[in-house]
Structures are given as structure tokens and as C-alpha cells.
Amino acid sequence: MTDTTDHNLSLFHHAQALIPGGVNSPVRAFRAVGGTPSFITRGQGAYIWDADGRRLIDYIGSWGPMILGHGHPAVLAAVHQAVDQGLSFGAPTERESELAEEIMRHVPSIEMLRLVSSGTEAGMSAIRLARGATGRSKIIKFNGCYHGHADALLVKAGSGLATFGHATSAGVPEAVVQDTLVLEYNDVAQLEEAFTLHGERIACVIMEPIAGNMNFVRASVPFMRAARELCTKHGALLIIDEVMTGFRVALGGAQSLYAKAIPGFKPDLTMLGKVVGGGMPLAAFGGRKDVMEQLAPLGPVYQAGTLSGNPVATACGLATLREVAKPGFHEHLAERTRSLIAGLTQAAHAEGVGFCGDSEGGMMGYFLLPALPTNYVEVLKSDGERFNRLFHGLLDRGVYTAPALYEAGFVSSAHSAADIEETVAAAREVFHMLA
């Protein structure tokens, strides 16, 4: 007899009785797109399998870390060896320094770094450090950019130009976000006005070089140049959030791409995560030595973490970075990702569906829009209902993409040309239904 039980649904019902919403991170609940989330049982290469045994081509990749695909032999070997040596010590290990050296070898703006356990922790720590190093309180972030769920960053744009943000989560007092200025991404004039009004009180500007929580929106070169110049002029620090883009879009991160267009470009601080942990809970923040030396135990800015630099996580991250640093890795990854976006675009246009996409390295995004958006306001013009139909159409055909309009997608080195062809063929069928 054929087993017609939907194991994903039964697992979801069970989880909902135990965990808020049935998930441990909100986007996994499929609330944005509707339906039942896939409960994953295993992964290998470019594929994952759900509780019903269905194979899916994976373009989420644990939201970015799995740049080598699932179960890469070199990474598994390093993790198994580390596990045999011990899970956690709460004391220094040599591998922490080895991972720091590997990161700094490829990201020259980082002269010192500290390992932490999540991108949120990296963001809140970098901002505290910026405030401590400058003796200032105000920070600038951009509408639609996400830097973790620290209280001061859970804000939306104010009602007027260069105004303060308003809390977007219950439990965040307005007083906590009163020093957070929220501006529009890629708006140079607004950024200039913010510094004119508050320059002597701004501790830092924090920004994603490619905004991955608007799906995929690049910072323009003039915008990035203005951020660097204004921070330098007014004594503020520029924090580049490369939690998504670090080692994912290029070996030197997105900042290496902007350095080619802006002579001498360097951020003061950089946040890293995802790829640097290879799938383990590991992140980092680092930058100028004189700034990093303000951290305890050397300086007055306190930051600590029991599991920071965990020996299993560092083994996983180090093995991953050594693989992505091999010659030609990012060139091959970028070509494969471009071929996916080109195929999807051609398939959509052949069916008369408005569609555009963009990619860099192994990070990509697409919109049901005639032209690429440059900020969050433009992203919101995308047709959410049609996007949801596209998502479920692909999922029904074995293609696992982000279950939300505002999330970037990720290609791994394990994705083959045949995987791309299968994905485009599936999308072509869905676009035909959307036309």
C-alpha cells in the first residue's frame, strides 16, 4: 500500500505544541507564503530530503553557510576529528588563532577580530564597540537592512527625513531606539543630511553591502563612497555587515569588490558569519587594531561568550574557508549562479512574466518586477501573491527556495549544470501558469 501520510504536517503540528509557531526562527514557519514547512531529515551535496522522503534542490543552503553544499568530505573529516578531541573547553585553543589568521589573510581591513556565536551577537558587539571607541551614542542603519535581533536594530524608518526610528518588536522600549537613525538605502542626499544634523553625535553607520533581507539589493558605488567619506570626515566608524556576503560573493567579501571601484576603500569594522562557520554556530567581528583593542580584557568595552571560538565550530569554519580559498573556486561558483539567473529570466520573459534578477558570487535574488529595485520601498512594489505562487510551484517540482519575498538565495559549489537546468525547467512550467 502507498503511504499517503504527510509527515511534514504531522511534525509541524507536534512542533507547534512545543515551540512558538513550531519553529525556532520565524521565516521557517512559511507564514509569508502559506502552507506547511518542509521538515528536513538530511542533506548531501546540492540536495536536501524532507520528512516525506522527497528530494529537493536546495537554494537556501542553511541561509548561506553551505557554500560547499551539504556533507563536504573535507569539512566532515575536520568536524569528526574535532569532536573526538572534545566538544567545548571554555579555554583558548590554537584553532581559534588559525581561523582568525585565515580570515585576516583574505580580508585585509581586519587587523584583529573576535569570534562569537551568531550574526546577531557580532552586530550588537560591533555597535557597542563603535559607541565605546567614539564616546558617541547615535547610530545610522538603513530601511530594509537586517543586522540581527538586537533591540537597537529592531526599528523601522521614521516619518521624516533623517528622523529617528520606531521599534518594530514588542518588548523594545522606544527609549532603546531613540539613538537609531533609519535612512533609505542608496540615498546619498539623505545620508549627507543626517551627518549635517547629527554628525558629532554619530558613532557609526552600519550597512549591508548587498542587502540580503530585501532579497538582493546592491549598495551603489556612490552610496558606499559617501558612507566612507562621511564617516571619515565626522569621526564615525563604518561597519560593513558581511554576515551574508563574507566569503560568499568573493574571497575578500563584498568589500573587496567596492575596493576595486573606490581607491583605498576599507570599513573600520566588519561583521562576518554563515560561511565562516561552515554551518556551525560561529560568527566574528573585527577591524582596525586601535578600535579592537578597546575590547575587554584590553579596554573598557565588555563582550564575552561561553561558547565563543567553540573547537568544533572553528574546525568546521577553517575547513570550509580552506576549500573556498582554492584557485578558481569563486569564478566557478559565480558562473553557475549567473547561469541560474539568466535561465530564470529567459524562462519568465518567454512566458511574458515581468521578472529581473541579479547575483554576485554564490548569492542571488530575483523579483517579479520589470527592473531591479534599489531600496526597500521599491522592493515592496513586488507582487507578493504571485511570488507565493512561484514559490509553491517550484517547491511542488522539487526546488527549495526562500519562503519569503524578502530573502536572498544561495548557490553552492555542489550545484551542477544539470541542477540548474532542472530548476529552470521547473520554473518555466510555473511561469506559464503565472502568465
Order of alpha helices (4+ residues) and beta strands (2+ residues): alpha-beta-beta-beta-alpha-alpha-beta-alpha-beta-beta-beta-alpha-beta-alpha-beta-beta-beta-alpha-beta-alpha-beta-beta-alpha-alpha-alpha-beta-beta-alpha-alpha-beta-beta-alpha
